[in-house]
Amino acid sequence: MVRVGGLTHKYYKETRGVKVSGGQKVTAGTVLTREGHRWKPGLNVVGKMHLTAKCDGEVYFTRKKNSFKKVVTVINIRPVEANKEAK
C-alpha cells in the first residue's frame, strides 16, 4: 500500500473533488473543491487548488476554454445581495 500524508492512498481519494453542487447556498469560507486542476476560481471564489467561497451566496458553474483550448469548469458564487435585489 502506498502512503500519502499519513493516510493510505485507498482512502485519500475520497477527500478530493467538488464539495458542493450547483444551486446550493454557501457561506463565506466554505470549501468548494479540494485538490483539483479541473476547476478554476470565478466570481467571488479564491484559491488555486483548494477553492473557497469569498462571500455568502449561491453556487453556479460555467464552462470555458483555457489558453490551451481545453475546457475547464469555472466555479462562481452569486452573492446573496444580488438575489434579494432581483426579487
The 8 nearest C-alpha neighbors of each residue, nearest first, counted from 0:
[[1, 2, 7, 8, 9, 3, 6, 10],
 [0, 2, 8, 7, 3, 9, 6, 5],
 [3, 1, 7, 8, 6, 5, 0, 4],
 [2, 4, 6, 5, 7, 8, 1, 11],
 [5, 3, 6, 2, 7, 11, 8, 1],
 [4, 6, 3, 2, 7, 8, 11, 1],
 [7, 5, 3, 4, 2, 11, 8, 10],
 [6, 8, 2, 9, 10, 3, 11, 1],
 [7, 9, 11, 10, 1, 2, 3, 6],
 [8, 10, 7, 11, 12, 13, 0, 6],
 [11, 9, 12, 8, 13, 7, 6, 14],
 [10, 12, 8, 13, 9, 14, 6, 7],
 [13, 11, 10, 14, 15, 9, 8, 16],
 [12, 14, 11, 10, 15, 16, 9, 8],
 [13, 15, 12, 11, 16, 33, 10, 34],
 [16, 14, 33, 13, 12, 34, 17, 32],
 [15, 17, 33, 32, 18, 35, 34, 14],
 [16, 18, 32, 19, 31, 33, 15, 20],
 [17, 19, 31, 32, 16, 30, 20, 33],
 [20, 18, 31, 17, 23, 21, 32, 58],
 [19, 21, 23, 22, 18, 58, 17, 59],
 [22, 20, 59, 58, 23, 60, 19, 57],
 [21, 23, 58, 57, 59, 20, 24, 19],
 [22, 24, 21, 57, 58, 20, 25, 19],
 [25, 23, 57, 56, 58, 22, 26, 55],
 [26, 24, 56, 55, 57, 29, 23, 27],
 [25, 27, 55, 29, 54, 28, 56, 52],
 [28, 26, 54, 55, 53, 52, 29, 25],
 [27, 29, 52, 51, 53, 26, 30, 54],
 [28, 30, 52, 51, 27, 26, 31, 25],
 [29, 31, 51, 32, 50, 28, 52, 18],
 [30, 32, 18, 50, 51, 19, 17, 29],
 [33, 31, 17, 50, 18, 16, 49, 30],
 [32, 34, 49, 15, 16, 35, 48, 17],
 [35, 33, 48, 49, 15, 32, 16, 36],
 [34, 36, 37, 48, 33, 38, 16, 32],
 [35, 37, 38, 48, 34, 39, 47, 71],
 [38, 36, 35, 71, 72, 39, 73, 70],
 [39, 37, 72, 36, 73, 35, 71, 74],
 [38, 40, 73, 72, 74, 41, 37, 71],
 [41, 39, 44, 74, 73, 45, 50, 46],
 [40, 42, 75, 74, 73, 44, 43, 39],
 [41, 43, 75, 44, 76, 40, 74, 77],
 [42, 44, 53, 76, 75, 54, 41, 52],
 [45, 43, 52, 40, 53, 42, 41, 51],
 [46, 44, 51, 50, 40, 53, 52, 43],
 [47, 45, 50, 49, 48, 51, 40, 44],
 [46, 48, 49, 50, 45, 40, 39, 36],
 [47, 49, 34, 35, 50, 46, 33, 36],
 [50, 48, 33, 32, 34, 46, 47, 51],
 [51, 49, 46, 32, 31, 45, 30, 48],
 [50, 52, 30, 31, 45, 29, 44, 28],
 [53, 51, 44, 28, 27, 29, 54, 43],
 [52, 54, 43, 27, 44, 28, 45, 51],
 [55, 53, 27, 52, 26, 43, 56, 78],
 [56, 54, 26, 27, 25, 78, 79, 53],
 [55, 57, 78, 79, 77, 25, 24, 76],
 [56, 58, 24, 77, 76, 23, 22, 25],
 [59, 57, 76, 21, 22, 23, 75, 77],
 [60, 58, 21, 75, 22, 76, 74, 57],
 [59, 61, 74, 73, 75, 21, 72, 62],
 [62, 60, 73, 72, 74, 63, 59, 75],
 [63, 61, 72, 71, 73, 70, 60, 64],
 [64, 62, 70, 71, 65, 72, 61, 73],
 [63, 65, 70, 68, 69, 71, 66, 62],
 [64, 66, 68, 67, 69, 70, 63, 71],
 [65, 67, 68, 64, 69, 70, 63, 71],
 [66, 68, 65, 69, 64, 70, 71, 63],
 [69, 67, 64, 65, 66, 70, 63, 71],
 [70, 68, 64, 67, 65, 71, 66, 63],
 [69, 71, 64, 63, 65, 68, 62, 72],
 [72, 70, 63, 62, 37, 64, 38, 69],
 [71, 73, 62, 38, 61, 39, 37, 74],
 [72, 74, 39, 61, 41, 38, 60, 40],
 [73, 75, 60, 41, 40, 59, 39, 72],
 [76, 74, 41, 42, 59, 58, 60, 44],
 [77, 75, 58, 57, 43, 56, 42, 78],
 [76, 78, 57, 56, 58, 79, 75, 81],
 [79, 77, 56, 80, 81, 55, 76, 57],
 [78, 80, 56, 82, 81, 55, 83, 77],
 [81, 79, 83, 82, 78, 84, 56, 77],
 [82, 80, 84, 79, 78, 83, 85, 77],
 [81, 83, 79, 85, 80, 84, 86, 78],
 [84, 82, 80, 86, 85, 81, 79, 78],
 [85, 83, 81, 86, 82, 80, 79, 78],
 [86, 84, 82, 83, 81, 80, 79, 78],
 [85, 83, 84, 82, 81, 80, 79, 78]]
